[in-house]
Amino acid sequence: MFTLTSSYQYYFYSGATDMRKGFDGLCGLVHHELGRRPMNGEVFVFVNRQRDKIKLLHWEQGGFVLYYKRLERGTFELPKMDPASKTCRISWSFLMLMIEGITIEKSKQRRRFFINNPALAS
C-alpha cells in the first residue's frame, strides 16, 4: 500500500543509481552522498541511468519501506536542477506527475498559504 502523502519532504538524488542497491546501499547513498540521515522521515528518490526505474526510500515507524517501479516503455522525466548539485527537493505533486509520466510544458503554480512551522499545523 502506497502510504506517502504531501506531508513528507522529498529529495531527488541526481546521480544515476544502480537499481540492484537495496535498503543498506541506498541508505549509504543518502548518508555519504547527500549528507542526510535516512531515518529522519524524509523520502529519497532514486532513478537509474536509463530513467526507466525508480526507487523511493522512506523510514516509517519500525523500519524502512522501499517503493520500486519499472517502466515497460518510456522514461521518467527528471527535475531540472543545478548540475553541480547532488540533490534537490521536489514536491509531492511533481513526484506524482513524474511517476504517472505526465509532462507539463508550460505551467505556473499559483501561490498558496503554507504553514512553515509544524508546531503551528497541529
VOPAGU-2260 file (C-alpha; in pm, 1 decimal, decimal comma):
REM VOPAGU-2260
SITE   aa  ch    i         X         Y         Z
SITE  MET   A    0       0,0       0,0       0,0
SITE  PHE   A    1     134,4     340,4    -100,5
SITE  THR   A    2     129,9     547,9     218,3
SITE  LEU   A    3     327,3     853,3     109,6
SITE  THR   A    4     149,7    1189,8     104,7
SITE  SER   A    5     220,2    1557,4      52,1
SITE  SER   A    6     310,6    1595,9     419,5
SITE  TYR   A    7     657,0    1444,9     362,0
SITE  GLN   A    8     969,1    1610,9     222,8
SITE  TYR   A    9    1102,1    1451,3     -96,8
SITE  TYR   A   10    1465,3    1462,1    -207,4
SITE  PHE   A   11    1572,1    1358,4    -556,4
SITE  TYR   A   12    1922,9    1212,7    -592,8
SITE  SER   A   13    2071,0    1344,5    -917,2
SITE  GLY   A   14    2319,5    1063,9    -980,1
SITE  ALA   A   15    2233,6     752,1   -1176,8
SITE  THR   A   16    2159,4     481,4    -921,8
SITE  ASP   A   17    2238,2     111,9    -952,5
SITE  MET   A   18    1892,3     -41,0    -902,2
SITE  ARG   A   19    2046,7    -354,1    -752,8
SITE  LYS   A   20    2101,4    -148,0    -438,0
SITE  GLY   A   21    1870,7    -238,6    -154,4
SITE  PHE   A   22    1794,2     -74,2     177,0
SITE  ASP   A   23    2152,8     -61,1     303,2
SITE  GLY   A   24    2306,5      56,4     -24,7
SITE  LEU   A   25    2052,5     335,1     -67,2
SITE  CYS   A   26    2093,6     438,2     297,4
SITE  GLY   A   27    2466,6     464,4     227,6
SITE  LEU   A   28    2399,4     699,4     -65,4
SITE  VAL   A   29    2170,6     912,9     147,9
SITE  HIS   A   30    2421,4     935,7     430,7
SITE  HIS   A   31    2750,2     968,6     239,1
SITE  GLU   A   32    2648,8    1139,5     -86,4
SITE  LEU   A   33    2363,2    1360,3      32,2
SITE  GLY   A   34    2475,9    1419,0     388,6
SITE  ARG   A   35    2129,1    1344,9     526,2
SITE  ARG   A   36    2000,1    1097,6     782,5
SITE  PRO   A   37    1799,5     817,2     617,8
SITE  MET   A   38    1589,0     761,3     931,0
SITE  ASN   A   39    1461,1    1119,0     969,1
SITE  GLY   A   40    1129,9    1056,2     790,2
SITE  GLU   A   41    1216,5    1219,1     457,9
SITE  VAL   A   42    1161,8    1033,5     129,9
SITE  PHE   A   43    1457,1     984,0    -103,0
SITE  VAL   A   44    1401,7     931,3    -476,4
SITE  PHE   A   45    1648,8     743,7    -698,6
SITE  VAL   A   46    1641,4     682,7   -1076,4
SITE  ASN   A   47    1867,2     462,2   -1289,5
SITE  ARG   A   48    2077,6     578,9   -1584,5
SITE  GLN   A   49    1818,0     469,9   -1844,7
SITE  ARG   A   50    1547,1     656,4   -1645,7
SITE  ASP   A   51    1308,5     360,9   -1665,2
SITE  LYS   A   52    1333,3     252,8   -1299,5
SITE  ILE   A   53    1262,9     449,9    -984,4
SITE  LYS   A   54    1302,5     370,3    -614,3
SITE  LEU   A   55    1172,3     564,8    -316,9
SITE  LEU   A   56    1329,3     503,6      23,1
SITE  HIS   A   57    1137,5     603,6     334,4
SITE  TRP   A   58    1169,0     534,6     706,3
SITE  GLU   A   59     843,4     453,9     882,2
SITE  GLN   A   60     797,8     357,4    1243,5
SITE  GLY   A   61     979,2      28,9    1288,3
SITE  GLY   A   62    1166,0       6,6     959,6
SITE  PHE   A   63    1238,7     114,4     605,0
SITE  VAL   A   64     994,5      98,8     315,3
SITE  LEU   A   65    1120,7      74,9     -41,7
SITE  TYR   A   66     891,5     154,1    -335,7
SITE  TYR   A   67    1012,3      37,7    -676,9
SITE  LYS   A   68     863,7      93,5   -1021,5
SITE  ARG   A   69     992,9     -32,7   -1354,8
SITE  LEU   A   70     852,0     109,3   -1675,7
SITE  GLU   A   71     790,7    -128,8   -1964,0
SITE  ARG   A   72     804,4     162,7   -2209,7
SITE  GLY   A   73     913,2     525,0   -2180,8
SITE  THR   A   74    1121,3     711,9   -1927,4
SITE  PHE   A   75    1075,3     922,2   -1617,1
SITE  GLU   A   76    1112,2    1297,3   -1655,4
SITE  LEU   A   77    1372,8    1427,9   -1415,6
SITE  PRO   A   78    1356,2    1758,7   -1231,3
SITE  LYS   A   79    1560,0    2048,1   -1365,7
SITE  MET   A   80    1844,1    2116,3   -1127,6
SITE  ASP   A   81    2194,6    2254,7   -1093,0
SITE  PRO   A   82    2437,8    2002,9   -1249,6
SITE  ALA   A   83    2682,6    2051,4    -961,6
SITE  SER   A   84    2421,5    1961,1    -701,0
SITE  LYS   A   85    2373,2    1601,3    -585,7
SITE  THR   A   86    2018,2    1651,7    -469,9
SITE  CYS   A   87    1717,1    1876,6    -491,6
SITE  ARG   A   88    1394,3    1891,8    -302,1
SITE  ILE   A   89    1090,8    1808,5    -512,4
SITE  SER   A   90     723,6    1849,8    -438,1
SITE  TRP   A   91     470,2    1572,8    -390,8
SITE  SER   A   92     283,5    1694,8    -699,7
SITE  PHE   A   93     599,3    1680,9    -916,2
SITE  LEU   A   94     673,5    1328,7    -789,3
SITE  MET   A   95     322,3    1211,3    -875,8
SITE  LEU   A   96     343,2    1366,9   -1224,0
SITE  MET   A   97     685,2    1206,7   -1273,1
SITE  ILE   A   98     561,9     861,7   -1169,2
SITE  GLU   A   99     249,6     889,1   -1386,6
SITE  GLY   A  100     450,9    1007,7   -1689,0
SITE  ILE   A  101     282,6    1346,3   -1720,0
SITE  THR   A  102     492,3    1629,1   -1862,8
SITE  ILE   A  103     378,7    1987,3   -1831,5
SITE  GLU   A  104     544,4    2202,8   -2094,5
SITE  LYS   A  105     442,7    2539,9   -1955,4
SITE  SER   A  106     298,4    2575,7   -1612,2
SITE  LYS   A  107     265,3    2831,0   -1342,9
SITE  GLN   A  108     189,7    2728,7    -988,9
SITE  ARG   A  109     -12,4    2985,0    -803,8
SITE  ARG   A  110      93,8    3086,5    -455,7
SITE  ARG   A  111     -77,9    2905,0    -170,6
SITE  PHE   A  112     -85,0    2953,5     203,1
SITE  PHE   A  113     165,4    2728,1     376,9
SITE  ILE   A  114     239,6    2693,0     745,9
SITE  ASN   A  115     615,1    2656,7     768,5
SITE  ASN   A  116     620,7    2573,3    1138,9
SITE  PRO   A  117     499,5    2212,8    1204,8
SITE  ALA   A  118     409,1    2307,8    1564,8
SITE  LEU   A  119     151,0    2555,5    1432,2
SITE  ALA   A  120      -3,1    2299,9    1194,3
SITE  SER   A  121    -148,1    2092,7    1477,7
